[in-house]
Amino acid sequence: MNKLTVVVIVLLAIAAAAYIIYRIVKAKLRELSRAAFGTDSLTEGWNRQTEELAATPKSVSGMTKIYAPKIQRDFPDFNIEEFKNMAENMLISALMAISAGQDTLLKNGAEEIRWQVDNRIADNKQSGIREVYERIKIHQTEITAYQKKQGTCMITFQSAVEYLFYKEKDGTLTEGDKNHLTQTKYNIELMYIQDVQMTGEQTATGTTCPNCGAPITNLGAMYCEYCGLAVTAVNVKVWKLHQFYEVKQQRIKKIRKIY
């Protein structure tokens, strides 16, 4: 047997081994794809997963049934649905304002919310980034937390939000997806100033007695603790939307297409 024959046999053996390995790997991938996605094609499975993630709203940490009675006990006139709608409208308008680069689109936001929006708009302009939010939809909003500390009461709403989101710089996509919806969650904080002196906030919104001018510092108070006059607090004027932020640590990353 000459050297050429040996070389040919070795090459054929290597090719045969490579083909066997290829068939085994392909079979394993097909088996994995069937188990994970119910299809023989891994690419088709990934694409299907992408579409499902884009269409499935996030689950919110709903604690409304637990916290609503406590809030109603502290604030008998508190209208949960009214403030829930206010929070949703504010969030949608804030995202639209950031997308358009115009804070005049913001609705129902306190000064702190406007600062948030203005800072995002300014940062984007400075960085040359176009941040886009389109087709915004809120699927569900629930109370996720209720806290009383340092002279304030804080109700946190959590919303399941859907939108088309992406960022561009110099015409190049830097974040997000132009072709698939993003499903995510946002927290929106609603604050009640219980005692301005304890919070130390100069812009805090509280309630004062119309008779003696003393601050009403007891929760949901219907009377002045200094002069005893009956006081009717207007909830919409006392409560303010304080802050909003995306719950990123619970966000599932979108799976991009594999070509």
C-alpha positions as CSV (number, residue, x, y, z in Angstrom):
1,M,0.0,0.0,0.0
2,N,1.6,3.2,-1.1
3,K,1.5,6.5,0.7
4,L,-1.1,8.1,-1.5
5,T,-3.5,5.2,-0.7
6,V,-2.9,5.6,3.0
7,V,-3.6,9.4,2.8
8,V,-6.8,8.8,0.9
9,I,-8.0,6.2,3.4
10,V,-7.2,8.5,6.3
11,L,-9.0,11.4,4.7
12,L,-12.0,9.2,4.0
13,A,-12.0,8.0,7.6
14,I,-11.9,11.6,8.9
15,A,-14.7,12.6,6.5
16,A,-16.8,9.7,7.6
17,A,-16.2,10.5,11.3
18,A,-17.1,14.1,10.7
19,Y,-20.3,13.2,8.9
20,I,-21.3,10.8,11.8
21,I,-20.6,13.6,14.3
22,Y,-22.6,16.0,12.2
23,R,-25.6,13.6,12.1
24,I,-25.4,13.1,15.8
25,V,-25.2,16.8,16.6
26,K,-28.0,17.5,14.2
27,A,-30.2,14.8,15.8
28,K,-29.5,16.2,19.3
29,L,-30.3,19.7,18.2
30,R,-33.5,18.5,16.6
31,E,-34.4,16.7,19.8
32,L,-33.6,19.7,21.9
33,S,-35.7,21.9,19.6
34,R,-38.6,19.6,19.8
35,A,-38.4,19.5,23.6
36,A,-38.0,23.3,24.0
37,F,-40.2,24.6,21.2
38,G,-42.2,21.8,19.7
39,T,-40.5,22.1,16.3
40,D,-37.6,20.4,14.5
41,S,-36.1,23.8,13.5
42,L,-34.1,25.5,16.2
43,T,-34.2,28.8,14.3
44,E,-38.0,28.5,13.9
45,G,-38.3,27.8,17.6
46,W,-36.3,30.9,18.6
47,N,-38.4,33.1,16.3
48,R,-41.6,31.6,17.7
49,Q,-40.3,32.3,21.2
50,T,-39.5,35.9,20.2
51,E,-43.1,36.4,18.9
52,E,-44.6,34.9,22.1
53,L,-42.4,37.1,24.4
54,A,-43.4,40.2,22.4
55,A,-47.1,39.4,22.7
56,T,-47.3,38.2,26.3
57,P,-47.8,40.9,29.0
58,K,-45.7,40.8,32.2
59,S,-47.3,39.7,35.4
60,V,-47.4,42.5,38.0
61,S,-46.8,42.1,41.7
62,G,-50.4,42.7,42.7
63,M,-50.9,43.4,46.4
64,T,-54.1,45.6,46.0
65,K,-56.3,43.3,48.0
66,I,-53.8,43.4,50.9
67,Y,-53.0,47.1,50.9
68,A,-56.3,48.7,49.8
69,P,-58.0,48.1,53.2
70,K,-55.0,49.6,55.0
71,I,-55.1,52.7,52.7
72,Q,-58.8,53.1,53.1
73,R,-58.5,52.9,56.9
74,D,-55.8,55.7,56.9
75,F,-57.5,57.7,54.1
76,P,-61.3,57.0,54.0
77,D,-61.8,59.3,51.0
78,F,-59.0,57.8,48.9
79,N,-60.2,56.7,45.5
80,I,-57.9,53.9,44.3
81,E,-59.3,53.8,40.7
82,E,-59.0,57.6,40.3
83,F,-55.3,57.5,41.3
84,K,-54.6,54.4,39.3
85,N,-56.0,56.1,36.2
86,M,-53.9,59.2,37.0
87,A,-50.8,57.1,37.3
88,E,-51.3,55.3,34.0
89,N,-52.0,58.5,32.2
90,M,-48.9,60.1,33.6
91,L,-46.7,57.2,32.6
92,I,-48.0,57.1,29.1
93,S,-47.6,60.9,28.7
94,A,-44.0,60.8,30.3
95,L,-42.9,58.2,27.7
96,M,-44.5,60.1,24.9
97,A,-42.7,63.3,26.2
98,I,-39.3,61.5,26.2
99,S,-40.0,60.1,22.8
100,A,-40.9,63.5,21.3
101,G,-38.3,65.4,23.4
102,Q,-41.1,67.8,24.6
103,D,-42.0,67.9,28.3
104,T,-45.2,69.8,27.5
105,L,-46.8,66.4,26.7
106,L,-46.4,65.4,30.4
107,K,-49.7,65.1,32.4
108,N,-50.4,64.8,36.1
109,G,-46.8,64.7,37.1
110,A,-45.4,66.6,40.1
111,E,-42.2,68.7,39.9
112,E,-40.0,65.6,40.5
113,I,-41.6,63.8,37.6
114,R,-41.0,66.7,35.3
115,W,-37.4,66.8,36.4
116,Q,-37.1,63.1,35.5
117,V,-38.5,63.7,32.1
118,D,-36.4,66.8,31.5
119,N,-33.2,65.1,32.5
120,R,-33.9,62.1,30.1
121,I,-34.6,64.5,27.3
122,A,-31.4,66.6,28.1
123,D,-29.3,63.4,28.4
124,N,-30.5,62.1,25.0
125,K,-29.8,65.4,23.3
126,Q,-26.4,65.7,24.8
127,S,-25.5,62.1,23.7
128,G,-27.1,62.5,20.3
129,I,-29.6,59.6,21.0
130,R,-33.1,59.3,19.7
131,E,-35.2,57.4,22.3
132,V,-38.5,56.2,20.8
133,Y,-41.6,54.8,22.5
134,E,-44.6,53.9,20.2
135,R,-47.8,51.9,20.4
136,I,-47.8,52.3,24.2
137,K,-50.4,50.2,26.0
138,I,-50.9,49.4,29.7
139,H,-52.4,46.0,30.4
140,Q,-52.8,46.1,34.1
141,T,-52.0,48.3,37.1
142,E,-52.0,47.2,40.8
143,I,-50.8,48.4,44.1
144,T,-47.5,46.7,44.9
145,A,-46.4,48.5,48.1
146,Y,-47.7,50.9,50.8
147,Q,-45.2,52.5,53.2
148,K,-45.3,55.1,55.9
149,K,-42.0,56.7,56.9
150,Q,-40.2,60.0,57.5
151,G,-43.3,62.1,57.4
152,T,-44.6,60.7,54.2
153,C,-46.9,57.9,52.9
154,M,-46.0,56.2,49.7
155,I,-48.2,54.1,47.5
156,T,-46.4,52.2,44.7
157,F,-48.4,51.2,41.6
158,Q,-47.0,48.6,39.3
159,S,-48.0,48.5,35.6
160,A,-47.6,45.9,32.9
161,V,-46.6,47.9,29.9
162,E,-46.3,47.2,26.2
163,Y,-44.6,49.3,23.6
164,L,-42.3,49.5,20.6
165,F,-39.0,50.7,22.0
166,Y,-35.7,51.5,20.5
167,K,-32.8,53.9,20.6
168,E,-30.8,55.3,17.7
169,K,-27.6,57.2,17.3
170,D,-26.6,58.6,13.9
171,G,-29.2,56.4,12.3
172,T,-27.8,53.2,13.9
173,L,-29.8,51.1,16.3
174,T,-28.2,51.0,19.7
175,E,-30.9,49.4,21.9
176,G,-34.4,47.9,21.6
177,D,-36.1,46.4,18.6
178,K,-38.0,48.2,15.8
179,N,-39.8,45.1,14.7
180,H,-41.0,43.5,17.9
181,L,-43.0,44.9,20.9
182,T,-41.3,45.0,24.3
183,Q,-43.2,43.8,27.4
184,T,-42.0,45.2,30.7
185,K,-43.1,46.6,34.0
186,Y,-43.0,50.1,35.6
187,N,-43.4,51.2,39.2
188,I,-45.1,54.6,39.8
189,E,-44.8,56.2,43.2
190,L,-47.7,58.2,44.7
191,M,-46.7,60.3,47.7
192,Y,-48.6,61.9,50.5
193,I,-46.8,64.5,52.7
194,Q,-47.8,63.6,56.2
195,D,-45.4,66.0,57.9
196,V,-43.4,68.6,55.9
197,Q,-41.1,69.3,58.8
198,M,-40.0,65.6,59.0
199,T,-39.5,65.3,55.2
200,G,-37.4,68.5,54.9
201,E,-38.8,68.9,51.3
202,Q,-39.3,72.6,50.4
203,T,-41.6,71.6,47.5
204,A,-43.7,69.1,49.5
205,T,-47.4,69.2,49.2
206,G,-49.3,69.1,52.5
207,T,-52.5,70.2,54.1
208,T,-52.9,73.3,56.3
209,C,-55.8,74.4,58.5
210,P,-57.8,77.2,56.8
211,N,-58.6,78.6,60.3
212,C,-55.2,78.8,62.1
213,G,-52.8,77.8,59.3
214,A,-51.3,74.9,61.3
215,P,-50.1,71.9,59.3
216,I,-52.3,68.8,59.3
217,T,-49.8,66.1,60.1
218,N,-52.0,63.2,61.3
219,L,-52.9,60.6,58.6
220,G,-56.1,61.3,56.8
221,A,-57.1,63.8,59.4
222,M,-60.5,65.4,59.2
223,Y,-59.8,68.0,61.9
224,C,-57.0,70.3,63.0
225,E,-55.1,69.0,66.1
226,Y,-54.3,72.6,67.1
227,C,-57.7,74.5,66.9
228,G,-60.1,71.6,66.4
229,L,-61.6,72.9,63.2
230,A,-63.1,70.3,60.8
231,V,-60.9,70.0,57.8
232,T,-61.8,68.5,54.4
233,A,-58.7,67.3,52.6
234,V,-59.0,67.1,48.8
235,N,-57.1,63.9,47.9
236,V,-56.1,65.0,44.4
237,K,-54.4,68.1,45.8
238,V,-52.7,66.3,48.7
239,W,-51.3,63.3,46.9
240,K,-48.8,63.7,44.1
241,L,-47.1,61.4,41.6
242,H,-43.5,61.4,42.8
243,Q,-41.4,59.1,40.6
244,F,-41.6,56.4,37.9
245,Y,-39.1,53.8,36.8
246,E,-38.8,50.5,34.9
247,V,-38.5,47.3,36.9
248,K,-35.5,46.2,34.9
249,Q,-34.3,43.4,37.2
250,Q,-37.5,41.4,36.4
251,R,-37.4,42.1,32.7
252,I,-36.9,39.1,30.4
253,K,-34.5,39.9,27.6
254,K,-36.0,39.6,24.1
255,I,-34.5,36.9,21.9
256,R,-33.4,38.1,18.6
257,K,-33.7,36.2,15.3
258,I,-31.1,33.7,14.3
259,Y,-30.3,33.8,10.7
